[in-house]
C-alpha cells in the first residue's frame, strides 16, 4: 500500500513555508521560498501575481521532487496571512499587482466613498477593527476613486490565497477565517455585506463563494499539475488565517490556552468559547473551531513588529546578513534590565542616548521592549476576564530559546516551543488530513503530527 502524505502550506507575509508529512507524522519534509515585494515612498507594498504564483509553485515542485517512491499525496491545504487584494480583468488575468495587507497608500479615499461608515458596528460584523487605510476594503475604495473602470470591469475580486486555489483547481472559494481580513464578510452569517458591495459596485458573482473551513474546494487540475509539479487529482482544502492554523498545529484548541505566534507581527491567540466575550474585549475575532461546535478565538497583535526589530538591530547592533543571530547572541551576554537602557521600538530613537551603551545592552533592550509590549497586551486581556494558564510559542523567533525564556521570566508562565516557523503549515496539514478522512477529527490529527 502506498504511503500517504499531506501537504500543509503557510503563505506568510515574507515567504511561503510548507510541510509534507506522512500520515503518522514520522516522515516530514519542510521548505520555504521568500516573496519579494516592491515598496515605494507612497506607501505601496505589492507583488506581481505571476511572481507570487512562481514562489508557490516552486515550493510545491520541491515537495513533488522529495516525495518518496511508492508514496502519494492525498490532500493539500494552505493557511495564510491573508488580506492581500487582487483584481482579475475580463479575461481572468491579473488587472494589477497583489496589494499586500501592509500597503498604506490610501489616504482619504475610504471616507470619500463611505462618509457615514460606522466602525463599531462593522467590527461587530466582521470581527476585525478597520483602520480605513489598509487591507482590501481600503484598497477597493482607492480603486473606486482613482481607477473606477478597472474596478467596474474586473471579473473577480479576490485575495492572493484564493487566487492560488483557483489556479490549482479551476474553482473559487473562501473560508470565513482566511476571509476575515477581506473585510467584506459577516462572520456570524457567513454572507457578504451587501451594503458595502453595493456602494463599491461589486456584484456577488465577482467574489469567491463563502465556504466552510475544511471543505474540499476541488482537485489539482492537469494544467496546474504541469505548473506545480504535483500529480493531478489531489484534493485542495479550504484553509484558515495563519494564527488559527498554527493553533491547530500545536494543539492550542481549548479555553485557558494561549498561542504566541511570532513572525512579521507578534500575536497572542486565545481560544474563547463565546464570540461576544471576544468582541467585548475588543480583540480580533476568528471563527476558529466554532463551525464544528468548538470555541471562537480572540487575537491581540503587535502588527509588523519584525520590521522595527530589524531596523533597530541593523542601526545599533549589527548590519550584516546575520543581524538576527547577532541580536540574540549579544542579548544573551547582557543581564536583565539591559544595563539601564530602555528602548521604545515604536518611537523615534534617541540615538545619542542609545550609543552610550554596549551592543549587548542595546540588543537586550530591543528584546525586552518586545516582551514588555507583549506582556502589556496580555495584561489587558487578563483584565478583561480572559485568563490563560499555559502558552505555546511558534514562529521564527521561537527557534531561539532565549525569547521563550525571557517571556516566561516576564509573565511567570511556562512557555513551550513547538514546530518553530512551520506551525501554521502543520495546522494546514491537520485540516487537510481531517477533511479527506485520514483522521477522524482534528484532535487525532494533531496528536499524530505534533513534533515537540
Beta strands, then each sheet from edge to edge (+ up, - down):
strand 1: 3-11
strand 2: 15-22
strand 3: 28-34
strand 4: 38-39
strand 5: 45-47
strand 6: 71-80
strand 7: 85-88
strand 8: 98-99
strand 9: 156-159
strand 10: 174-175
strand 11: 210-211
strand 12: 216-219
strand 13: 235-237
strand 14: 257-262
strand 15: 266-272
strand 16: 284-286
strand 17: 296-302
strand 18: 390-394
strand 19: 415-417
sheet 1: 3+ 2- 1+ 6+ 13+ 12-
sheet 2: 4+ 5- 8+
sheet 3: 7+ 9-
sheet 4: 10+ 11+
sheet 5: 16+ 17- 15+ 14- 18- 19-
end
